[in-house]
Amino acid sequence: MAFWTLIKGLLLFANAFAILNEDRFLAPRGWTLDKLHQTGRRNSPKGQIIGLIYACQYMRLPLLLINVVVIAMKIIAG
């Protein structure tokens, strides 16, 4: 039960990162890959978070499929 809740929480977290708009949200705060490459601080915590955000944005189609599976499981299992 706790493992399933953890998986759903991580999925919600990935969905939140996947919908962030680069032009409206990330760029004004300096959280883009271009700024990261200019400063050369890829291994910093901020660099790791930026990498995670872009990885989630890149994996939108698998996230969509996983969401469909989780929703179907919730409908079936309750």
N, C-alpha and C positions, 0 to 999 in steps of 0.2 A: 504494500500500500504506500509506504513512504517513498519507495523507488519510483513508482508511477507519478507521484506528486512532484518529485524532483525533476523527472523528465518533462512533465508539463510546464513546470516553472522555467526550465532552461529553454523550452520551445517558445514560451512567451517572451523571454529575454532576447532570443535570436530574432523573433518577429519585430520587436521594438527597434533593434539595430538595423534591420533590413529596410524599414520604412523611412529612416532618416534621410532627408533631402540634403545633398551636398551643397547646393547653391544657397539654400535658405537657412540651413542650420549649421552645417559644419564649417563652411568657408568663412563666415564672419567671426568665428571663434578660433580660426587657425588650425582646425583639425582635419586637414586634407593631406593626401599623400605627397602633393607637391611641396607643401611647407615642411613636411617631415623629411623629405629627401634633401631639401635645402639646408636644414639644420644638421642633418646626419645623426640624429638621435633615435635610431630605429629600435634600440633595445631598451629604451626607457619605458616606464609604465605608460606614459601617454602614447608612445609609439606602438606599444602592444595593444592598447585599446583601439587606436586608429586602425591597426591591422585587423583586429577582430570585427570592427564595424564594416570595413570593406569586404572581408570574407563573408559576412552575413549578407551583404548586399549582392555579392557575386552568386551566392547559393540560393537565390530566391525561388527558383523552380523546385529544387528538392524540399525547401521549406514549405512550399505550397502543398506538395504531395504528402509530406509528413503531417501537416495540419489537417488534410482531408482524412488521413488514417486515424488521427486522434479524435476528430469529430465523430467519425463513424463508430469508433470504439465507445465513445461516450454515449452515443445514441443506442447502441446495442446493449452495452453493459449497464448503462444507467448512471 
